[in-house]
Amino acid sequence: MNHNLLKMRTVNIELDKTQFIKIINRLDEKDKLEIFNELKKSLFLKRFNKLLKSTKTSELTLDDITKEVESVRKSRYEKGKQIL
């Protein structure tokens, strides 16, 4: 086997967003899905961290959360008993 065929060459080019999208659109479905999945992975952590920062509060305690969860569970349980 010719090992030169397995080596990848690196080429640097400059593209604007429109050119990049045109190239992406010319790919087959498998390659598009591969790129899509890579983008999802790279963006998920950023979006998740942004969500965490936006919901961070010092006004809410674990005790508050526990009380609310217990209240909702009790309410749902009571509603369920009424159906039977």
N, C-alpha and C positions, 0 to 999 in steps of 0.2 A: 504494500500500500504506500502511496506517495504521501508522506507526512506534510508536505508543503500545502496540500489541499485542505488540511485541517486547521491551518493557521489563519487567523482572522487579521485582516489589515484594518487599521484605524485611519479614518479620513475625517477631517474636521471641515464642516461647511456651515455657512450661516444661512438661516431660513427665517422668514417672517412667519407669523402665525398662519396666514392664508396658504403659504407654500407648504407648510408642515401639514395642514389639514388635507390639502390636495394629495400629498404623498400617502397619508393615512388612508384616505378613501380609495386608493388604488390597491391596497393590500387585500389579501383574501380574508375570509371570515375568521379563520384560525388565528392568524397574526393579529387581527384587530382585537379579538377576545383576549389574547395574551397581553397586549398593551393595556386594554381596559382593566384587566385584573391587576396588573402592576400599578396602575394609577389608583385603583380602589385601595390597595394596600398602603400606598404612600400617603394618600389623603385621609384615610380613616383616623390615624393617630392625631393628625393636626386638628381635624374636626372634633374629635372626642375631647382633646385637651381644651379646645375653645369652649365646648359645651360645659366642661367641668368648671372652668374659670367663670363662665357667665352665671352659673348656678351656685357658686360658693357663697356661703353666708355664715356669719357668726351668731345669727339670731336663732338658728334652729339647732336643737340638741338631739342626741340619739334618744333621749327619754321622750322628747316631743314626738319624734317619728314613731317610736314604739307605741305610745298612747294612741296616736292617730290610726296606726295599723290595727291595733286591737279594737278600736271603735268601729272601723269599717268592717272588720271580720264579724264582730258581734251583730252589727246591723244586717249584714248579708245572711248570717246564720238565722236571725230572727225572721227575715223575709222568706227564707227557705222553709222554715217550720210552718209558716202560714199557708204555703202551697199544698202541703200534705194534709 
